[in-house]
Amino acid sequence: ALTVFSDVLPPPWGAGGGAIDLTPAPHPLVGDALCMAGAALYAASNVMQEYLVRDLPTPGAFLGRLGVAGFCVSVVQAAVLEHRQIADAWWVLASDDPQANVYLVIFIGTMVALYTFTANFMLKSDAAFYNLNLLASDAWAI
């Protein structure tokens, strides 16, 4: 609800106010709907993840299935949406920019750790508690 109301509130609190001058979007309700749909789908995926982690014999089985499914989705997505960019860009790996390789390895390691810890967390707790922890993480960082 706050996402929708932020578009209609006057300038000190709504869009265009404060320290950052934001120009109003041409279709703010579409952006709000996409934001809320993304949040709902993420919550649904966490609930399904909790169900699968508890249903399968080990968290490793869940991570294996997640990896295979993620690989398949990524390959199809890259083939459909990014085939020209992949063909045009000759890979940086082991070439002129070793720093890009370091960033790629750090990103992959971070994602492996995230999904491993999330699967173990789902064994001990539930998806609602996980989502509340993600929402409250900004408050703990202050």
N, C-alpha and C positions, 0 to 999 in steps of 0.2 A: 504494500500500500504506500510506503514511503517513496518508492521509486516513481509511482504515478503522481503523487502529490508534489514531488520536487519540481515537476514541470509546470505546475500551475501556481506555485507560491510566489509572492512578490520578491524582487531582487535580493534583499539581504539573505534570504533563506533558500530561494528557489534557483532555477537555472539562470545564469547570467549575473548572479550576485556574488559577493565575497571578494576574495583576493584575486581569483582567476575570472577573467571576463569570458564567459562562454556564450557563443552565439547560439540562439535557439535552433534546434534541429528542425528540419522541414516536417518530419513525421514522428513526433516524440512518443506517441502511443505505440507505434510499431517497435521502437527501440525498447520501450518499457515491457512490452509483451515478450520480445525476444529475451530480455534479461530475466524475466520471471520464468519463462519456459526453460531457459538454461539452468536456472536454479532448481526447478522442479525435476528436470531430467537428471541432474547431478544427485539430488536426494534419492530419486528412484534407483539410480545405479548403485548407490551405497546400500540401499535396502536389499537389492538383489545380490550384491556382493556379500552382505552379511548372511543371507540365506545360503549362498553357495559355499561360503567358508565353513559354515556349520554343518552343511549337508555332506560335503566331500570328506574322505577319511583324514586328509592332512592339508595344512595350508599350502604345501608344495604342489598338491594336485590342483588346487585352485589357481596358484600362480602359473602353473604350466598351461592350463586352459586359457587363462587371461592372456598369456604371452602369445599363444597361437592365434586367438581371436584378434588381438591387437595387431599382430603382424598381417593377418589377412585383410583387416579393415584398412590398415595403412597402405598396403600395396594397391588395393583397389582405388583408394582415395588419391594416391599419388599418380596412378596410371590415368585416371579420369581428369583430375584437376591440374596436375603439374607436369604432364609429360613433356611439354615444350621446354620448360625451365630445366628439367632434369637432363634433357638432351643437349641443351645449350651450355650448361654449366659443367665444365670438366672438374672433377672432384678435387678438393683442396687437400685431401688426405695424403700425407707423406710427400708434400710438395713445398711450395714457397712459404706457407704460413703455418708453422707448427703450433702456434697459439690457438688456431681454430680447432686443431685436433684435441688439444687439452680441454677446451670448452665442450667439445662433443663428448669426450669421455666423462667429464664432470656431470654433464646433463644426464647421460645414460646411467651413471652411478646413482645420481639423486633419484631418478625415477624408479630404479630397482629397489633402493632403500625405502622410498615412499610406499610402494605397493607391498613390499615385504612386511614393513611395520604395520601397515593398515590391515593386512590379513591377520596378523597376530593380534592386533587390537580388537578386531571383530570377533575373534574367538573368546575374548574375555569380556567384551561389552557388546553394545548394540549400535546400530547405525544412527539412531537419534542422538546418542551421547557423542558419537564421533562428529556429527555435523555441528552440534553445539560447541564442541571443542574447537572446531575450525572457525566458527563465528566469533568465539571469545578469544581467539589467539591474538587479535589486534589489541585487545584490552590488556592482556598480559604483557605485551611488548612495551607498553608505555611505562 
